[in-house]
Amino acid sequence: YIAAWNNIDDELEMTMVCHRPEGLEQLEAQTNFTKQELQVLYRGFKNECPSGVVNEETFKHIYAQFFPHGDASTYAHYLFNAFDTRNDGSIKFEDFVMGLSTLLRGTVREKLEWTFHLYDINRDGLINKEEMTEIVRAIYDMMGKYTYPALKGDVPKQHVDSFFEKMDKNKDGVVTLEEFVLACQEDENMMRSIQLFENVM
């Protein structure tokens, strides 16, 4: 373990089972962050999660603080699953930083792939209308009544129907990664909507 991590450690860790992240050099090579940025991110992560690992309940609690006027729990659940690339019910610093790197500094294609992964709730490599509706509804719930004060009818469903119409090129009822990427790249409004949803991450 390199000295940089040791400086951040505190006595609290001695009483806990802790996860130590991979070396900074390795994470620097795998992400779009500098070593200094990674140190800052790690300090923040350790401050919120002294054990070095976040479970879903902690993640939901932290995330809810950013959306006091809505219910963020459902969206936080899906977001947690997207960051939990090992599917082990926890997010380690490496998982967090890899996802954040893609969202903040990734190429358009990388961001769209990450977003597709978020929408693909059952991990079958396809997005169906139900999955997209779940995510969009969770976003509306999270943003709360102050953001969407007078929604008429089922706006999330209308939103999804419109998206699906444009994305599902071969009309087979599901959207593939390529269809998703192509539709977003071809349609500025759709790209803006996707980026708006990205911003709530």
N, C-alpha and C positions, 0 to 999 in steps of 0.2 A: 504494500500500500504506500502510495506516495505521500510525501510530507504535506502537500496541499490539503488532502483529506484530513490528516491528523490534526491540523490547526483548527478545523471546524468542529471536531468532536468535543463532547462535553461529558461530565461525570454521569449525567442521566443515562447515557448509553450503557454504562457498565452494568446497570441493573436490568437491562432489557435484551431480548434476543434481537440483534440488529442485522440489517442487510447492508453490506458495503457495496457501493457501486463499482463498476469497472473503472480502470484508470482513466484519468482525464484525457490522456493522449489518444486512447482508443475511441472515446466518445467524441473527441474533437474531429477525428478522422471520419466518424460515422454520421456526424451532424453538420449543420451549417452554423454552428456556434464556435466562438473563440474559447480558449481555455479560461480567460477571465470571465466571460459570460457564463460559462458552465459553473464556475465557482460561485457566482452570485445566485444562479438558479438553484444550486445545491444547498446553499445556506437557507434560502427561502423554503425549499422543500423540507429540509431537516427541521426548520422552525415549526412548520405545520405538522410534520410527521417525524417525530424524533426516532422512531424505530427504523426509518428509511424505507418503509413500505406503507402504502395507503390501501385500506380496504374500501369496499363500496359505501358503507355507511359514513365513514369519515369524508370520503370524496363528496358525497351528497351534501353533507353538512357544510363543507367549505364552499361548495358551488352555490348553495342556496343563499349565501350571504351577498352574492353579486346580483341577485334577482329578488329583492325583498317584496315586490308587489305581485309576484306570481308564484306558481308552484313549479319549482325546477326539478323535482325529484325524478320524474319520468325521463326527462331529457338527460339528466345527470346519469341515470342508469345506463342509457344507450351510449353516452359519451364515455363512461367508465369502461364499458365493454370494448369500445373502439381502441382505447388506450391499453387495455389488458390483452396484449397480443399473445401472451402465453396461455390465456384462458385458465388462469389459476386463481381467479378471484382477488387478485391484488395488482397494484401498480407500483413497480419499483422505479427509482429515479431514472434508470436507463429507458424504460418504457415511456415515461413522461416526456423526457427530453427528445426522444426520437419523434414522437407525435408532434410535439411543439415545434420542432425544427421544420417538419414538413408543412405545418399550418402557417408558420410565420415566414419561413425563408425558402420553402420548396418551389419548384416550378409549377406552372398552372396544371400540368398533367399530374404531378405528384399530389397536389392539393385535391384535385378531382378524384383521384384514386382513393385518397384517404376518406373523402366525403362519401364516396360510393360504399366503402367498407363500413362506414357509420350507418348508412341507410340499409345495408344488407344484414338485417337483424338475425336471420337464421343461418347466415354464413354459407349459403349455397351458391354464391357467385352470381346471383341474380337479384334484382329488386322487383318485388311485385307491388301492386297498388296498396295492399294492406300495410306492408312495411313502410312505404313512403308516407301513407296517411298517419301511421303511428308516430313517426318522427315529426312531421309537420304539426300535428296536433300537440305534441309535447312542447314544441317551440312556442306555439300560441299560448299554451297554458303557462309556460315559464315567463313570457313577456308580460302577461297579466292584463287586467282590464284597463290599466292606465294607457297601455300602448295600443290596445285594440278595444276602445270603449264601447262601440256599438256594432258588434259583428252581426250581420244579418244572415240568417240561414247557416248552412254548414260550410263556412269559408275554407277551413282546411281541406275538406273534400273537394271543393271547387278548384282550389289551388292545385291539388294533386291531379285531378282530372285534366287540367290544362297542361301540366308538366308531362303527364303520361302521353297525352295526345302527340306532343312534340318529340318525346324521347323514344317511344316504342315504335321504331321505324318499320319493323316487319309485322306489327300488330299481333304478336303472339301472347300478349298479356304480361310479359316480363321485360325488364330492361337489363341488358348486358352492360358490362363495364364499357365496352367500345361504343355502344349506343349512348350511354350516359355522357361520356367524354365528348363525343361528336356533337350531340345536341347542345351541350353547354357551350362548346367552342363556337358553334354556329349562331347561337342566339344570345345577344348581349343582355337582354332582359333576364333570361334564365341564369346566365352567368352571374348577374348582379344579385339575383335571389339566392343562389347557392352561396355567394360570398357573404351575403347578409347573414345567412344561417351559420357560416363559418365564424363570423364575428362573435356569435354567442358562445363560441368555444373558448 
